Amino acid sequence: MEKIQILIVDDEPINLGALRKILGKEYKLYFAKSGLEALDMVEKHNPSLILLDIHMPGMNGYEVCQALKQNSDTENIPVIFVTSSSEEFKGLQYGAVDYITKPISSEDVVLARVRNHLSLVNEKTLQNSHRAAIHMLGEAGHFNDEDTGVHIWRMSAFCKAMAIRLGWDEKDAEQLKLAAAMHDTGKIGVPSNILRAERKLTDEEWVTMRKHTVYGYEILSQSDAPLFKWAADIALYHHEKWDGSGYPHKLKGEDIPIIARIVAICDVYDALRAKRPYKIPFSEEKTFAILREGRGTHFDPVLLDLFFDIHDEIRDLKEYWDNKEANKNIEVNQTVAKYG
């Protein structure tokens, strides 16, 4: 297995040697003796972590750190200053994540701090991978449903806004947003002639269409990650109704998970306001009237009232995503014109 790369920057050979002894067995190390050489090494090797001395001839450590943070290619590389105790706070002000005090007296402290920050780097990489998977699963669910546009991202933004108004913390609200984006993943198992039908579906076709809830659950429940557990429940239950007349399990009231009740409102609102093969976009007034008709039957009445309370924020979010979709369509048409 390839070792993680660390860059050590110090103009004193004795300090480089001490850090080599502590870290050399576990990590692949690169060394620089000046600020300019450090920036060159970062460009060549893209290290996962930098241990950076402050007092060096020419470009000092603060200036190196500042240059790294101002470059979009390097701004996320964590920097640990190797410094005297009087300089700790100043180093953090320049964007360092931690410090190691010189002279180095404890090998265990150095190893612990390096490992801790590398674990945070790995966690962020994993989070980015999760986000990429979420986008792929969300898009996959609408692969054969070409007229939905940015529906999944728009309605998931509405869901987060509702969660924030409910008093959820940012972490849970963001998790709902990401999970909601995968609510229709199961549509990948529904034939395109049903998804794209410009007519009322037959009873038999509706049976097939409704299976997308179960298909989505079966796909998303393969993961034990909390995010995907939420996504699986949302996929399965977002067509349940408050009065028990929904599908697939005819759950009623608070037996329906709250995350699915939130998604149900935002999903229907966005579907009514959007263009579909079988309908033109409904006005906001008509859409709100339809939602009100479903209060206490289709929708959780408390959550629906909350949705109406934040209608200005919902309208702003819709406008933002509509503009984003319009710009995306312009880019696609320009590409087709250029290469088609």
Secondary structure, DSSP 8 states (H G I E B T S, - for coil): ----EEEEE-S-HHHHHHHHHHHTTTSEEEEESSHHHHHHHHHHH--SEEEEES--SSS-HHHHHHHHHTSTTTTTS-EEEEE-GGGHHHHHHTT-SEEEESS---HHHHHHHHHHHHHHHHHHHHHHHHHHHHHHHHHHHTTT-GGGTTHHHHHHHHHHHHHHHTT--HHHHHHHHHHHTTTTGGGGGS-HHHHT-SS---HHHHHHHHTHHHHHHHHHTT--SHHHHHHHHHHHHTT--TTS--SSS---GGGS-HHHHHHHHHHHHHHHHS-BTTB----HHHHHHHHHHTBTTTB-HHHHHHHHHTHHHHHHHHHHHHHHHHHHHHHHHHHHHHH-
